[in-house]
C-alpha cells in the first residue's frame, strides 16, 4: 500500500479520539446561541425509579467560623429540643415571609419558571410567587452599592452551555440555606445548565468571608414539567399559623 | 342538623408505626414543619363540611363530626397548598359545604380538634391524598 494511503488511514483512525477529548462545552461555546431555559421546571431529587446521574450531587461540607458555628449549633439544638416537645420555634417562613435568594430555588416540590430573553432571565418560584431577575451581560455593582433585600442584584452571562449568575445584596435577615446565618458580604454564584434536554441543574455556591470558613456548594436539580404546565398563584392570605409569646408556632383552629 | 345526625360518624384513633408510613418521603409543606401534628397516629373523621378554603399557604377543611350519640364536634383540618393539592388531583371545587366526607388525619399533639390531612374520601368515592410525597433533600456534612 502506498505511503499516502497509510497516512490517510491513520488520520481517519485518530479522528474519533480527537473528537472524544474535545470538551462538549467548548463546542457549545463556539455555537452562536446559548441554550434556552424557558419553561417550567419541577424539583428533581432523584429517589426510587430515577436516574442517579441526574440526581443532585451531595452538598459540600458546611464549615462556619467558630464564632458563628457555636450559636448556629445552639440554635439547631434548641429547635431539635422543641421538636421533641412537639413544638416548632418561630421562623420567617411560618410568618409567610418569602425565602429570597438562594433558598427560593428549592422549596418543597414547588416548580420554578424560567423566562429567558436576550437581555434577561426571569425566575419565578411558585411558592410565595417569588420573582428574581438576572440581567445578562451587565457588570455587577459593588456589594455596598446594592440595597439589601430578598433577591439582591443578579447579573449573568453564558459560558458555553452554562448560565453563570452572580448575586449580591441579600440582607442578613433573609433566611439562609439550612438556616445558616450570613453577612451583607455574602455572594451567591450559580452555574445553571441543562444536563439533559429535560433536566436542569443549578449549582449554587455561597461565599461569605465573614461567616463561612470556606465557600459551600449545593445543587438543585429540576425536571421539566410535563405538558403545558400553568403556574399556580400563591398569595399568602390565609396564614393560620401564628407565633405565641413564647416564640412557638401555633395553629389557629376554627370552632365552626 | 338532620344531615349531621344522619352522618353516623365514627371517630377512632389508630397508632401506626411511623417508619412504615412516613419513611424516607414526607408529605409536603412550604412554610412550617409537621411538629405540631402527631405523624405516628391517624384518626378517621366522618362528618359534614362546613367550609372548604382553597387558600395559601394552606387549604383547610372545616368539618362537623358527630359522635355515636349525635353530639357534634368541630374540626379544622390543614391541607397542603392549592399547588401541592393540584398535583394529586384536587380542584378548588372538589368539595363544598354540605358534602359528607371521610377524612384520615394526623391529629394535633396538643389534643385540640385539629389535624393534618392524610387522605379524603369524596362523596363520589374518589380518594385524594394530601399531595405527592417528597424525597428529603441531601444534607451537607458538618465540618
Interface residues (C-beta under 8 A of the other chain):
Chain A: X45 X46 X47 X56 X57 X58 X59 X60 X61 X62 X63 X82 X83 X86 X87 X88 X91 X93 X94 X96 X106 X107 X108 X109 X110 X126 X127 X128 X178 X216 X218 X232 X233 X234 X235 X236 X237 X238 X239 X240 X241 X249 X250 X251 X252 X253 X254 X255 X256
Chain B: X24 X25 X28 X29 X30 X31 X32 X33 X35 X36 X38 X50 X53 X55 X56 X57 X58 X60 X62 X64 X74 X76 X78 X81 X82 X83 X84 X86 X87 X108 X109 X110 X112 X113 X114 X131 X132 X134 X135 X136 X137 X138 X139 X140 X141 X142 X143
